[in-house]
Amino acid sequence: MTEIVLKNIFKSYDQTEVIHGVDLKVESGKFLVLVGPSGCGKSTLLRIIAGLERITSGEILIEGKEVSNIPASERGLAMVFQSYALYPHMSVYKNMAFSLENLKIDKKTIEEKVNSAAKLLQIEDYLKRKPKALSGGQRQRVAIGRAIVRDPKAFLFDEPLSNLDAELRVTMRKELSALHEKIGGTMIYVTHDQVEAMTLADQIVVLNEGYVAQAGAPLDLYNNPSDTFVAGFIGSPKMNFMKVKSLKENNGINLKSECLNIQSLIEVDSNKDFTLGIRPEHIYICEKQESDLEVIVDYSEQLGSETYFYCNVKGGSQLIVHQTGQYKVTKGDKLFLRLDRSSMHLFGSDGKAIKKNKS
């Protein structure tokens, strides 16, 4: 297993800087996911680790060895691409064996490695087929198998599931997670899908415009986002945000807007502007006398086991509410809502999270 460390990595194309001083440590044997919107620099950072892109400045350490000027072929890493990158004229067996043949490894060892990987990935019956005779999921398994046979120091995945349909993506997520448990290797995985990030990762690194917005365990990021960007990106549907002002009332501080007036459980100064964040599952339908605000239903999604309401709030903002089970409403219905006080988040005018008071 392999530890990978990035120190103060910068990357520029001509005069355009796309990676801005990234520091990152991937612990040995961990599954780290780089996540963020399109254009945030996640694939560029993965290619930098792989050696497919040269850095402008900084250091890349693999097993403690500086490798910034070492070519990709000598870094001992295996990359699985979004496009699978299989040789169409070769059988599955030949695709998986090709890199080992180039290393002049004996045929018996190659056969053992290919058969072992094929068994692990449940593609033993496809070894004689050409890639065109395989489904998308089967091709992805072949691409992963080609990486496994090399016994790499670490595995790099660049959005490997994005070409698959929704049901197959769920299946492949489970298989990748199980694969990591079986082989225990260091894995770095790039995706724009935060559901993939939450379900696969030991550690998530959220990138925004070439900067690390936040890094940590999936639930740490979900429960304690560092700013409005991370709060809005991690979670599906995303966190609701409302503009509020802090005002001193009845020996305490209340958070007020055109539609809301609730006591702040977080110690803040009065007469300041904040953003209040609350996730859809932390909003409850209640009676008028218990409510914090009233809304008008604009649209609802009935999914059988759960229901989502998209509601208009006085002042022009929209609120997403999640309820377990079936809840029949129609467009134009009025709902009274209560916010879970312990699950509210508060962000300053700079978008940074205001730390909750220690109990």
N, C-alpha and C positions, 0 to 999 in steps of 0.2 A: 504493500500500500504506500501511497505517495502524498506528501504534503507539497502544495503549490502556493507560493507567496508572490504577490505583486506589490511593488513598492513605488509609489509616486509615479504612476504610469501616465504619460502624455502621448497623444497621437494626433498628428496634424496631416492634412492633405493640402499641400501648398500653404496658403495663409489661413486655412480654415482648421481650427482646433476642434476635434470631435470627442476626445477623451481628455478629461481635465484632472490630472493628479489623482488617479484612483489607487487606493490602498486596499488590498484584499488578501485574506488568508483562507485557503481551502485546507481544512484539516484532513489528515490521512484517513481514508476510508469513508469520508462523508459524501453525501449527495447534496451538492450545492446548485441552486437554480438562480440564474440571472434572468430577471424579469423586468419588463417595462414596455412602454408604447413603442410603436414603430419609430425608428430613427433615434432611439435613446443611446445607442452605442453598444448594445449587448452582444450582437454578432461580431462586431469589430473587436471587442474585448476577447471573445472566445478565439477568434482567429489570431489575435496577438499571442495568446497562450499557446496555441497550436504551432506558431511559427510561420503562419501564412501571411501575416502582416508584421512589418517591422515597426518598432516603437520609435517615437521621436526622442523620448528620454524616460529614464526610470530603470527599474531592475525587475527581472523575472527569475525567480528561484524555483527549481524543481529538485526536491530532495536535498535542499540546501545548496545546490549548485547553480551559479548564475548562467542562464542560457540565452540571454537576449541576442547574442550573435551566433547562436548555434542553429543550423537549419532545421526545418520541421522534421525531416527524415531521421534526425539524430536525437530528437527529444524523447522518443519512446512513448509517445501519446497516440491514441487512436481516435479518429474523428468520424462521427456518423452524421451524414448530411441530410438536409430536408429532401433532396431529390433522389436519395438512395445511392446514386452514382455507381450502379452496377454495370458490368460489361455485358451488353445485350447478346453478344455472340458466344459467351461462355455459359456453361452449366452452372447451377448453384454451387456444386462442389468446386469447380474451377475458380469461381469468383471468390470463394472463401479460402482456397488454397494458394491463390496467385501470389500474394505478398510473401508467403513462406517459401514458395518456389524461388522467388527472386533472391531470397536470403540463402539459397542453396541448402536448405534443410532437407534431410533425407525423407524419402517418400513414406516410410513407415510412420515416422513422427508426424508428418503432415496429415496422414490418414487418421491417426489417433486424435489429433487436435480438432480436425474438421468434424469427425464423427461425434466427438464429445460435445462440441459446441452445438451441433445439429440436434443432438438428443436434449440438451439443456433448453433449446429454443423450440423444440417440437417441430422440426422441419426435416426430419430424417427421410420422409417419403418424397421430398422434393429435390433431393440432391442431383438427380439426373435431368431435371427440367431447366429450361432457359427462363430468364426473368420475365419475358413477355407472357409466359404461361402461369404466372403467379398473381395473386391479388395484392393490393397495396400493403396490407398487413403482413403478408408472407414476404414480400420484398423487403419490408423494413426489418423483419427478423433476419433475413440474409445479410443485410447491411450490418446489423449488430453482431451477427455471427462472424463476419469477416473481421470485425474489430476484436472480438474475444480471442480468436485463434492466435493473435499476435502477443498475447499476455502483456498488454501495455501497462505502463506505469499509471495511467489514468485514462478515463473515457471522456470524450467531449461530444456533446450532442447539440446540433444546431437545428432547433425546431423540427425534430424528427417526426412528429405526429401531425403536422399541419396539413398534410395532403390526404389525411384519412377522414372518413365520415365520423359523425359524432359518436355512434355506438362503438365503432372500432377503436376510437381514441380512448374511450373508457377502458376497454379491454387491454389495450397496449399500455396504458398507465399502470394498471395492476401488474402486468407482466414485467415492466421495467422495474417497478418497486420490488417484486419478487426476485428478479435477476440481481439487483443490488444486494439483497439479503444473502443470496447464494454465493456470489463471487466476492462480495465485500470490497470491491475496488473503489478508488476515488472517482467520483463522477461530477462533471460540470455540465449543466443542461441549460440551454437558452430557450425561452419561450416568451410570447406576448400574452399567453393565456394564464391568468392568475389562479384559475382552478387547478391547472397542471402544477403550478408552483406550490400551492397549498398542500396538494395531495402527495407530491413526490419528495419534497425537499426536507433535508435535515436543517438546512440554512437557506434563507432567501436573501438575495441582494437585489434591491429595487433600484434601477437606474433611471435617471431623468436628465436628458440633454447632456449625457457624458459625465455626469456626476453620480456618486453613490448617494441616493436619498436616504436609505436606511438599510441595515443588514441585521439579520437575527433569525431566530426560530419562527416558523410560520405563525403560530398563535401569538407570539410576542408582537409581531408586526400587526396582526389583526386586532389585538386588544390594546396595544399601546403605540399607535402610529406616531411618528415624529413630527409630521406636518400634514397639511391638507392634501398634498399630492399623494402621499402614501395611503392616507385614510380613504381617499377617493378611488385609489387603484386597487387596493387589496380588499376583497369582499365583493360578492355578487348577489344581488345588485349592490351598487356602491353606497357608501355612507351618505346620508342626507346632511345638507348644510343649511344653516339659517343665520343671517346676519342679526346680531343682537348688540345692545348697549348695556353696560353695567351701571346701575343706579342704586344709590343708598336708600333703603326703605326698611322701616321697622327694625332698626338695629342690625341690619344685615345688608347684603348686596343681592339685588335681583337682576336677572338677565331679561331685558325687555325688547320686544319688537312690536310691529303693528298687530301681530296676532298672538303674541306669547308674553307671559310674565311669570317667571319661575325663579325661585331662590337658587343662588349659585352655591354649590357644595365645594367649589374650588375658590380659594382665597385670591381675590383680585382687587385692584384699585377701582374706585368708582369713576363714572363718566369716561369710560374707555370703550372702544369698539372691538368686538370679538366675533368669531364665527363659532356657532354651536354645532357640533356634529353628533348625530345619532343614527345608528344602523337600523334598517327596516324591521329587523326582528326584535328590536328593543322599544317598539311603539305598540301600544295596546288599544284596542277599541274598548270604550267604556261608556258609562252614563254621563250625561251633561254635567252633573254636579261634581263629578270626579275628574273632569277633563282639564287638560292644559291648553287645548286649542280645538277649534272646529274646522273641518275641511269639506270640500265638495269633491266627490269621486269623478274623475275624468275618464278613467279607463281601468278595467280589472282583468287579470289573467287567472283563470280557474284551471289549476293543474291537477285537480283531484285530491291529492294529499296535502296541497298547500294552495294559498291564494295570495296574489299580489295586487295591491291597490295603488294606482297612480292618482294622487290627489292634488287639487289646487288649493293653495293656502292664501289667505288674505295678504295682499302685498305683492302677489305675482310669482312667488316661488312655488316649486312642486315638491311633494313629499311622497316617497315610496314606503308603503307599509306591507309587512309580511305577516300573514296569519297561517297557523297550522290548520289543516283541514279545509272544508268547503264553507264559503261564506258568500251568500248571494247578494250582490248589490248591482245597481245599474248606474249608468252615467247620470250625474246630477244629484245623486243621493248625498245627504249630509251625514258625516260621521264625526263623533267626538273621540278624541285621542288623548292618551296619557303617555308621557315619556318616562322610561325607566331611569330614575335619577342616578343610580350607580353606574349606568352604562353610557352616560353622556360624556362627550369630549369637548374641550374648549381650546380654541386656537386664537393666537394673537393676530394683530393686523398684518404681521409679516408671514402669517401662515404657519408659524411654529406652534407645537403643542404646548399648552400651559400645564405644567405638572400638577397632578392631583395631590391634595394634602395628605400627608402621612397620618394614618390613624393612630 
